[in-house]
Amino acid sequence: MSRANGKKIVEFGGMTDDTITENVIAINSMSGDARLQFLVERLITHMHAFARETRLTTDEWMAAIEFLTKVGQTCTETRQEFILLSDIFGLSVLVDAISHPKSKDATTGTLLGPFHTHDANEFSSGDSFCSDGKGQPCAIHGKVTDTHGNPIDGASVELWETDDTGHYDTQYSDREGPDCRGIFHTGANGQYITKGIVPVSYPIPHDGPVGQLLEKLNRHPYRPAHIHFWVKKDGYDELITALYMKDDPYENSDAVFGAKKDLIVSPKKIEDPELAKQLGMNVGDYHIEFDIVLMSKEEGISLFDKRSREELKKIGVNAAIIDGLPVAELD
């Protein structure tokens, strides 16, 4: 191995069509980072295999490059077209499931989606995180516990949803601040009470390159009605999830594959005056009760390592594993 300008040079044998992959892997194996080297090696292997299996043409390769360029050009501070692309191919929800596996006792996670922001206001228990006139009022309430049923005090429960027209606040050009999103905290008994609106189904942004791709694939862009949650507390594995409304017309054809069956609920009409009083709502409004179970950090780390070993064995990947992640063996 020689050097040029301080960089290592890996010299490979004669280049042929049959040796392209092994040579590309070899020349990208000098980082000294075992995880990065493993990721790059597997990416090259699968990317080259895709080209060979599909007999990828130059025109198709160029079309893909131009498409990805347009995806990047569509991204703004409030719109992430690359996340949207990941979403429609099911990669986002798959990566979340891999990164944050849940035990059978814990609440199921799902994808974050492209409309989370970092400017949500904090609210007191029972407050509304939607301004007036955004839709049919709905209380969202429940308790946050650990896997042993113990209440978790001080957990952060962040929620966000569209208004009743199916638009997030970030989709309005005259947005002055966050709306239909907010952060609440549980009390000593683990309880949280929030007020939002009954969610509605809506299309993901389809006026850009991802929407054009959906059109070519003869797919609709709709998501079933849902409310997003992000629940955090020091010492616990964070939970990104959502609740989906039962009998929504897109319940079983979510454009981004997030509507998992154990996250499907039915809003209930409030008919009991006492319940309405407890929730700070009116009779005739709706409510959703959603109890949340968080795994501890230790439980999450242990399950992540266990699942990694099981899944890698299942698909026949023989690699060293550090902190639950497969890595390359460095020379």
C-alpha positions in Angstrom: 0.0 0.0 0.0 1.5 3.4 -1.0 0.5 7.0 -0.2 -0.3 10.1 -2.2 -0.8 13.5 -0.6 -1.0 11.8 2.8 -3.8 9.4 1.6 -3.5 5.7 1.5 -3.6 4.2 -2.0 -5.0 0.7 -2.4 -3.7 -0.8 -5.6 -5.9 -3.4 -7.3 -5.3 -5.8 -10.1 -6.5 -5.3 -13.7 -9.9 -3.7 -14.0 -12.6 -5.7 -15.8 -16.4 -5.7 -15.8 -16.2 -8.7 -13.4 -13.9 -7.0 -10.9 -15.5 -3.6 -10.6 -17.4 -4.4 -7.4 -14.5 -6.0 -5.5 -12.2 -3.2 -6.5 -14.6 -0.4 -5.5 -15.1 -2.2 -2.1 -11.3 -2.4 -1.7 -10.6 1.2 -2.4 -13.3 2.3 0.0 -12.0 0.2 2.9 -9.4 2.6 4.4 -11.5 4.8 6.7 -10.5 2.9 9.9 -14.1 3.2 11.0 -15.5 -0.4 11.3 -19.2 0.6 11.1 -18.7 3.0 8.2 -16.7 0.4 6.3 -19.4 -2.2 6.8 -22.1 0.2 5.6 -20.2 1.2 2.5 -19.3 -2.3 1.6 -22.9 -3.5 1.8 -24.1 -0.4 0.0 -21.7 -1.0 -2.9 -22.5 -4.7 -3.0 -26.3 -4.2 -3.2 -26.1 -1.2 -5.5 -24.0 -3.1 -8.0 -26.1 -6.2 -7.7 -29.2 -4.0 -8.4 -27.6 -2.7 -11.6 -26.6 -6.2 -12.7 -30.0 -7.8 -11.9 -32.0 -5.1 -13.6 -29.6 -4.5 -16.5 -29.7 -0.8 -15.7 -29.3 1.3 -18.8 -27.4 4.6 -19.1 -30.7 6.4 -19.8 -32.3 5.0 -16.7 -29.3 5.8 -14.6 -29.4 9.4 -15.8 -33.1 9.6 -15.2 -32.5 8.5 -11.6 -29.8 11.1 -11.1 -32.0 13.8 -12.5 -34.9 12.7 -10.2 -32.7 12.7 -7.1 -31.4 16.2 -8.1 -35.0 17.5 -8.2 -35.8 15.9 -4.9 -32.9 17.8 -3.3 -33.9 21.0 -5.0 -37.5 20.7 -3.6 -36.2 20.5 0.0 -36.7 23.7 2.1 -36.6 24.5 5.8 -40.1 23.3 6.2 -40.3 20.6 3.5 -38.1 17.5 3.4 -38.7 15.8 0.1 -36.0 13.2 0.8 -37.8 12.0 3.9 -41.0 11.8 1.8 -39.1 9.7 -0.8 -37.9 7.4 2.0 -41.5 7.3 3.4 -43.2 6.1 0.2 -40.8 3.2 -0.2 -41.3 2.1 3.4 -37.7 2.8 4.4 -38.6 5.3 7.1 -40.9 3.0 9.0 -38.5 0.1 8.6 -35.5 2.1 9.9 -37.6 3.2 12.9 -38.6 -0.5 13.6 -35.0 -1.5 13.5 -33.6 1.4 15.5 -36.3 1.3 18.2 -37.6 -2.3 18.6 -40.4 -2.6 21.1 -41.2 -5.5 23.4 -44.8 -7.0 23.3 -45.5 -5.0 26.5 -44.4 -1.6 25.1 -46.3 0.7 22.7 -45.6 0.2 19.1 -43.6 2.9 17.2 -44.0 4.2 13.7 -42.4 6.7 11.4 -41.8 10.4 12.3 -43.0 11.8 9.0 -41.8 15.0 7.4 -43.9 17.5 9.3 -42.3 17.5 12.7 -40.9 20.9 13.7 -38.8 22.0 16.7 -40.8 25.1 17.6 -43.9 23.5 19.3 -45.1 25.4 22.3 -45.4 23.8 25.8 -48.9 23.6 27.3 -50.4 22.9 30.6 -52.5 19.8 31.2 -55.9 20.1 29.6 -55.0 22.9 27.3 -55.7 22.9 23.5 -52.8 22.7 21.2 -55.1 23.8 18.3 -56.3 27.3 17.8 -60.1 27.9 17.6 -61.9 26.7 14.5 -59.4 24.1 13.4 -61.8 21.2 13.5 -64.1 19.0 15.7 -62.8 19.3 19.3 -61.2 16.0 20.6 -59.5 15.3 23.9 -56.5 13.0 23.8 -55.7 11.6 27.2 -54.2 8.7 29.0 -51.3 7.7 31.1 -47.6 6.9 30.5 -46.1 4.0 32.3 -43.1 1.7 32.2 -43.3 -2.0 31.2 -44.1 -2.9 34.8 -47.1 -0.6 35.0 -45.4 2.1 37.1 -46.5 5.7 36.2 -43.8 7.9 34.7 -43.8 11.4 36.1 -42.6 14.3 33.9 -42.6 12.5 30.6 -42.7 14.9 27.6 -45.7 14.1 25.3 -45.4 16.0 22.0 -48.4 15.9 19.6 -48.9 17.3 16.1 -51.7 16.9 13.5 -53.3 18.7 10.5 -56.3 21.0 10.7 -59.6 19.8 9.4 -58.6 20.7 5.8 -55.8 18.2 6.0 -53.0 20.8 6.1 -50.2 21.1 8.6 -49.3 24.6 9.9 -46.0 24.5 8.0 -47.9 24.2 4.7 -49.4 27.7 5.0 -47.3 30.5 3.5 -48.7 33.0 6.1 -47.7 30.8 9.1 -47.0 33.0 12.1 -46.1 30.2 14.5 -46.9 26.6 15.5 -50.5 25.4 15.5 -52.1 22.0 15.9 -48.9 20.9 17.7 -47.8 21.1 21.3 -45.8 19.6 24.1 -47.4 18.4 27.4 -45.9 16.7 30.5 -47.3 13.9 32.6 -48.1 14.4 36.3 -47.0 12.2 39.2 -49.7 9.6 38.3 -48.4 9.5 34.7 -51.6 11.1 33.4 -51.7 13.5 30.5 -54.7 15.4 29.1 -54.6 17.4 25.8 -57.1 18.9 23.5 -56.8 18.7 19.7 -59.2 17.9 17.0 -60.6 14.7 15.4 -57.9 14.0 12.8 -58.7 13.8 9.1 -57.1 11.9 6.2 -55.0 14.0 3.8 -52.6 13.6 0.9 -48.8 13.9 1.4 -47.3 16.7 -0.7 -47.6 15.4 -4.2 -46.8 18.6 -6.2 -43.1 17.7 -6.4 -40.9 14.9 -7.8 -42.2 12.3 -5.2 -45.7 13.0 -6.2 -44.8 12.6 -9.9 -43.2 9.2 -9.0 -46.4 8.1 -7.2 -48.4 9.1 -10.3 -46.1 7.0 -12.5 -46.5 4.1 -10.1 -50.3 4.5 -10.2 -50.4 5.1 -6.4 -52.6 7.5 -4.4 -50.9 10.0 -2.1 -53.2 9.7 0.9 -52.6 9.0 4.5 -55.3 7.8 6.9 -56.4 10.2 9.6 -53.9 10.2 12.4 -52.2 12.1 15.3 -48.5 12.0 15.8 -46.8 11.4 19.2 -43.2 11.8 20.4 -42.8 10.7 24.0 -39.5 11.2 25.9 -38.2 10.9 29.4 -34.6 10.5 30.6 -33.8 6.9 31.3 -36.4 5.6 28.8 -36.3 4.6 25.1 -38.0 7.4 23.3 -41.2 6.6 21.4 -42.2 8.0 18.0 -45.7 6.8 17.1 -49.1 7.8 15.9 -52.7 6.9 16.3 -54.8 6.1 13.2 -58.5 6.3 12.9 -60.5 3.1 12.5 -62.6 2.7 9.3 -60.7 5.5 7.5 -60.9 4.9 3.7 -57.0 4.7 3.6 -56.6 2.7 6.8 -55.2 -0.3 4.8 -53.4 1.6 2.0 -51.4 4.3 3.8 -49.1 5.9 1.3 -46.2 5.8 3.7 -46.9 2.4 5.4 -47.2 3.8 9.0 -50.7 2.6 10.0 -49.8 -0.4 12.0 -52.8 -2.5 13.2 -52.2 -2.1 16.9 -52.2 1.7 16.6 -55.7 1.9 15.1 -58.3 3.5 17.4 -61.8 4.9 17.3 -62.6 8.4 18.7 -65.6 8.2 21.0 -68.3 10.7 21.4 -68.6 12.2 24.9 -72.1 11.6 26.2 -71.4 11.5 29.9 -71.5 15.1 31.5 -69.1 13.9 34.2 -66.5 12.7 31.7 -66.9 15.9 29.7 -66.2 17.9 32.9 -63.2 15.8 33.8 -61.7 16.4 30.3 -62.7 20.0 30.1 -64.9 19.2 27.0 -68.5 19.6 26.0 -71.0 16.8 25.6 -71.0 15.9 21.9 -67.3 16.5 21.6 -65.0 13.5 21.1 -62.2 11.9 23.0 -59.4 9.3 22.5 -57.9 7.5 25.4 -54.4 6.3 24.7 -52.2 4.7 27.3 -48.5 4.7 26.5 -45.9 2.2 27.7 -42.2 3.1 27.5 -39.3 0.7 27.7 -36.3 1.7 29.8 -33.0 2.5 28.1 -31.6 -0.7 29.3 -34.5 -2.7 28.0 -34.2 -1.0 24.6 -30.5 -1.6 24.3 -30.8 -5.3 25.3 -33.7 -5.8 22.8 -31.8 -4.0 20.1 -28.8 -6.3 20.4 -31.0 -9.4 20.6 -33.0 -8.5 17.5 -29.9 -7.6 15.5 -28.3 -10.9 16.2 -31.5 -12.8 15.3 -32.2 -10.9 12.1 -28.6 -11.1 10.9 -28.5 -14.8 11.5 -31.8 -15.2 9.6 -30.5 -13.5 6.5 -27.1 -15.2 6.7 -24.9 -12.1 7.4 -21.8 -13.3 9.3 -20.3 -10.1 10.9 -18.8 -8.9 14.1 -21.4 -7.1 16.2 -20.6 -4.1 18.5 -23.4 -2.4 20.5 -25.9 -4.3 18.4 -24.6 -3.2 15.1 -22.7 -5.3 12.5 -19.3 -4.0 11.7 -16.4 -4.8 9.4 -13.3 -6.5 10.6 -10.5 -4.0 10.1 -7.0 -5.1 9.0 
